[in-house]
């Protein structure tokens, strides 16, 4: 799925789905959104911590955040029904929410 770009909007997600389909990889929009959000959230933590010191894992529809020593740092839950539904409704608000939640866990 990786073309090096993390989609920021639904239009970019749809472009990603079309690109994958063109390469023979069928992937549902919801899966692309989940992967997009996970990659984007990981990038947020990496930037805030100046490196890859926290890892992000899906747990049901939440993200659990772990430190380098595999210590649980906290969870990020969707602002609405689910991260996918939130992203579809308003991608920019979802990114802002995730950034705020990451900031709270980092404590900077």
N, C-alpha and C positions, 0 to 999 in steps of 0.2 A: 504494500500500500504506500510505502514511503517514496515520495518524490522530493523529499527534503523540505516541503512546505507544510506548515500546520494551517489548515483552513480556519479562517476567522469568522466566516459568515455562512449562511445556508447556501448561497450561490456558489461559494468556493467548495463546500461539501458536495454539492451536486456536480460540479466540475470534476471533482476527485472521483466520484462514483462513475461518471462517464468515461474518464481516463482509464480507470481500472477495467471497465467493461470493454473498452477498446483494446485493451491488452489481454483480454480473455479471462479476466478475474471478476466474477460476479460477487458483489458484496452489498448487502442491504445498507440503505442510507443510515439506519440506526446504528449499525456496527461501525460505519465510518465516523459517525458523530461520537460514539463512545471512545474510539481510538484517538480521535482528534482532541477530545477533552482531556483524556489521560496524558497524551503527549504535551499538550499545552500547559497543563497543571504541573507536570514534571519540569518543564522548562521554566515556569515561574519560580519554583523552589530553587532550581539550579542557579538562576540569576540572583535571587535574594540571598543565597548562601555562598555565592561565588564558587560554585562547584556542585558536584553531585553527592551531597551529604544526606539527603532524604530520598526515600523511594516511595512511590505511590502504588497502592494496590486496590483494585476493585473489590469490594465486599458487598454483595447484593447490589444496591444502587448507591452505595456510599464509597468514598475513598478513605482508606486507612493510610496514615502517613507514618513511616518508620525512619528512624535515624540510621546512621551508618552502622552502628552496633546492633541493629535490628530491634531497637527499643521502640515501642509504640509511642508516638508523639501526639496522636489525636486522629479524629475523623472529620471529614467534611461531608455534610449531608446536602442533598439538593435543596435549593431555595423553594421549589415547587414540588410537583408530583415526582419528577425524575430529572436527572441531568439532561437526558435526551429531549424530553418535553420542554424543559427550560430553554435549551439551545434552539430548538425549532421555533419557539415563541419569540425569543429575543436573544440572539447570540451575543450581542455586545453587553447586555445586562448580565448574562451568564459569565462571560469573561471577567467582568468587573467584580461580581460576587466571588468567583474563585480566587481572584487576586486578593480581595479583602480577607478571605478565609486563610489563604496561604500566609499572608502578612501576620495574622493573629497567631498562627502556629509557630512562625519563625520568631516572632517577638521583636521585630525591628521596626 
